[in-house]
Amino acid sequence: MSKNQIRKRILKLRKTKNFKNIQLKFNKIFNIIKKINIKKKTIGCYYPVNFEVDTIDLMKKFEQKGFLISLPVIKNNFNMDFYKWNLNDPLYLNKYGIPEPKRKKKLKPNILIIPLVAFDKKLNRLGYGGGYYDRLLKKMKNINIIKIGLALSCQKVNKIPTNKFDKKLDYIVTERNLYK
């Protein structure tokens, strides 16, 4: 199956399974991060759209634990940077209808919470097709960064077709499993 075929099938499936905006258990994700020896923990997260796993409560809990929260801002040439955000700050819709923070303080996250359309057991991720996260990860390859994908278990497929531009994740957390 091609990436586009997988993407179309899983997006339709995710919409039927996640109409109530499922959240994942914070402790499952926090236990991964607790093991990491990073003094100043900056989370690069995403604001949920299109029936993605809901991250609002996760971000609240991370903020309560003293983490800096940042959200991506789309730039030209399929690039993006992360900017500081807290739950009281306003958001603005970008050209894709995705909420973004105002470009105040740019941050370099050392933990990325990444949305995905589909994944396989080898930690390959299929996104929406723009390559934003793959470009970001390539740009940050010399930085010690933990990449955690969030998904529903129904988003798992046997094999994601990959190419040299695709970047694997370190973990994928679903409501049922932890893949590492």
Backbone torsions as a table, in degrees:
resi	resn	phi	psi	omega
1	MET	NA	139.8	179.5
2	SER	-77.6	165.9	176.6
3	LYS	-58.5	-43.4	-178.9
4	ASN	-64.8	-37.9	178.1
5	GLN	-65.8	-43.8	178.4
6	ILE	-62.5	-47.3	-178.0
7	ARG	-57.3	-48.0	-178.5
8	LYS	-62.4	-45.0	-178.4
9	ARG	-65.5	-46.0	-175.8
10	ILE	-72.3	-36.9	177.5
11	LEU	-62.1	-39.8	177.5
12	LYS	-66.0	-43.3	178.8
13	LEU	-64.6	-44.4	-178.9
14	ARG	-61.5	-37.9	179.3
15	LYS	-61.5	-40.9	179.9
16	THR	-73.5	-31.5	-177.7
17	LYS	-85.0	-28.0	-172.5
18	ASN	-115.4	34.6	178.9
19	PHE	-68.7	-13.4	177.9
20	LYS	-102.8	12.9	178.9
21	ASN	54.9	67.8	-178.4
22	ILE	-62.1	137.8	174.8
23	GLN	-110.1	148.1	176.7
24	LEU	-94.3	156.3	-178.6
25	LYS	-66.7	124.9	-178.6
26	PHE	-56.7	-42.5	-175.7
27	ASN	-59.8	-34.9	179.5
28	LYS	-61.0	-43.5	-178.6
29	ILE	-77.9	-40.9	-179.3
30	PHE	-62.7	-36.7	178.9
31	ASN	-63.2	-33.6	175.1
32	ILE	-64.5	-47.3	-174.1
33	ILE	-70.7	-34.0	179.8
34	LYS	-59.4	-31.3	-177.3
35	LYS	-75.3	-13.1	-175.7
36	ILE	-87.6	131.3	-178.6
37	ASN	-89.1	78.0	177.5
38	ILE	-126.7	125.0	-176.9
39	LYS	-70.7	-55.6	-178.3
40	LYS	-101.6	106.8	-174.7
41	LYS	-93.4	117.9	177.8
42	THR	-116.0	121.1	-178.3
43	ILE	-95.8	126.2	168.5
44	GLY	-98.6	113.0	-174.6
45	CYS	-117.8	-170.3	175.1
46	TYR	-136.4	151.7	175.6
47	TYR	-91.3	124.8	-170.8
48	PRO	-69.5	131.9	174.2
49	VAL	-139.9	165.8	171.4
50	ASN	54.2	40.3	176.7
51	PHE	65.3	27.2	173.6
52	GLU	-71.0	163.3	173.8
53	VAL	-57.3	130.6	-176.1
54	ASP	-72.6	128.4	-177.7
55	THR	-110.2	2.6	-174.3
56	ILE	-60.8	-51.8	179.1
57	ASP	-64.7	-36.0	176.4
58	LEU	-58.5	-47.8	-178.9
59	MET	-63.4	-38.7	176.7
60	LYS	-58.9	-46.7	-177.6
61	LYS	-68.1	-39.7	176.2
62	PHE	-62.5	-42.2	179.0
63	GLU	-61.4	-41.9	178.2
64	GLN	-63.6	-28.8	179.5
65	LYS	-86.7	3.4	175.1
66	GLY	91.6	10.0	177.0
67	PHE	-76.4	148.5	169.5
68	LEU	-84.6	133.6	-179.5
69	ILE	-106.6	138.0	174.9
70	SER	-137.8	152.8	178.1
71	LEU	-124.4	152.7	-179.1
72	PRO	-76.4	148.7	172.0
73	VAL	-124.4	123.3	-179.1
74	ILE	-72.8	135.2	178.3
75	LYS	-119.9	-176.4	177.7
76	ASN	-65.9	162.2	175.8
77	ASN	57.9	35.6	176.0
78	PHE	59.7	31.4	176.4
79	ASN	-105.7	162.9	174.6
80	MET	-151.1	154.4	174.3
81	ASP	-128.8	163.2	179.5
82	PHE	-107.0	138.3	-179.5
83	TYR	-125.1	142.4	-179.5
84	LYS	-54.6	140.3	179.2
85	TRP	-152.9	141.8	167.8
86	ASN	-126.1	167.4	-169.7
87	LEU	-65.3	-13.7	178.5
88	ASN	-92.9	-9.6	-178.4
89	ASP	-77.7	145.6	177.5
90	PRO	-70.8	158.4	176.4
91	LEU	-122.9	153.6	179.9
92	TYR	-125.7	143.1	-179.4
93	LEU	-81.8	131.8	176.1
94	ASN	-85.7	-172.4	-175.5
95	LYS	-65.1	-16.9	177.2
96	TYR	-96.7	0.3	-177.7
97	GLY	81.5	18.8	179.9
98	ILE	-97.6	129.2	179.3
99	PRO	-65.3	133.7	178.4
100	GLU	-129.9	151.5	175.1
101	PRO	-79.8	164.2	172.6
102	LYS	-66.9	144.2	-177.9
103	ARG	-77.0	79.2	179.9
104	LYS	-95.6	-76.3	-174.3
105	LYS	-116.9	114.4	178.5
106	LYS	-74.4	136.3	178.1
107	LEU	-123.4	155.4	172.8
108	LYS	-110.9	99.7	-178.6
109	PRO	-66.4	146.0	172.3
110	ASN	-106.4	-1.3	173.0
111	ILE	-135.5	124.3	178.1
112	LEU	-112.1	126.9	171.3
113	ILE	-100.4	113.5	-167.3
114	ILE	-114.6	132.0	174.8
115	PRO	-76.4	158.6	176.4
116	LEU	-153.4	158.5	177.3
117	VAL	-91.5	-45.6	-179.8
118	ALA	-148.6	163.6	178.5
119	PHE	-152.2	165.3	173.0
120	ASP	-126.2	173.7	-174.8
121	LYS	-67.6	-13.1	178.0
122	LYS	-88.8	10.5	177.7
123	LEU	70.2	23.5	170.8
124	ASN	-80.2	141.4	-176.2
125	ARG	-118.2	137.5	171.6
126	LEU	-111.3	122.0	178.6
127	GLY	-99.3	-154.1	-177.3
128	TYR	-83.8	-8.8	175.0
129	GLY	109.7	-3.6	-179.4
130	GLY	-85.2	-19.3	179.4
131	GLY	77.1	14.1	-177.1
132	TYR	-60.2	-49.2	-178.1
133	TYR	-69.8	-37.2	177.8
134	ASP	-61.9	-41.7	177.6
135	ARG	-65.8	-42.0	178.7
136	LEU	-61.3	-46.1	-179.1
137	LEU	-65.7	-35.6	176.1
138	LYS	-63.9	-43.3	179.9
139	LYS	-63.7	-31.2	-175.8
140	MET	-102.4	18.6	-172.5
141	LYS	-61.7	-25.8	179.9
142	ASN	-91.6	4.5	179.5
143	ILE	-103.5	136.8	177.3
144	ASN	-72.5	99.7	-175.7
145	ILE	-128.8	136.4	179.0
146	ILE	-96.8	126.4	-176.0
147	LYS	-110.4	113.8	-177.9
148	ILE	-118.9	118.4	176.0
149	GLY	-92.1	142.3	176.6
150	LEU	-113.1	133.8	-178.3
151	ALA	-156.0	167.1	168.2
152	LEU	-91.1	152.1	-178.4
153	SER	-59.6	-27.9	179.1
154	CYS	-69.2	-9.0	179.7
155	GLN	-87.2	-4.0	179.7
156	LYS	-78.1	133.2	176.1
157	VAL	-123.3	166.3	-178.7
158	ASN	-63.4	-46.5	-177.3
159	LYS	-151.6	130.4	173.6
160	ILE	-92.8	123.9	174.0
161	PRO	-64.1	133.1	-177.5
162	THR	-125.2	161.6	172.2
163	ASN	-137.4	-177.1	-174.6
164	LYS	-64.9	-17.1	-178.7
165	PHE	-87.0	-19.0	-176.5
166	ASP	-74.9	136.1	-179.2
167	LYS	-113.5	133.3	178.3
168	LYS	-76.6	159.1	174.9
169	LEU	-96.9	165.0	175.7
170	ASP	-86.6	-33.8	-178.5
171	TYR	-145.6	151.5	167.2
172	ILE	-131.9	126.7	-178.0
173	VAL	-112.2	128.9	173.7
174	THR	-120.5	178.4	177.6
175	GLU	-68.6	-13.9	-178.0
176	ARG	-114.1	-32.9	-170.2
177	ASN	-137.7	163.0	169.4
178	LEU	-120.3	122.8	177.8
179	TYR	-106.1	132.3	177.8
180	LYS	-148.5	NA	NA
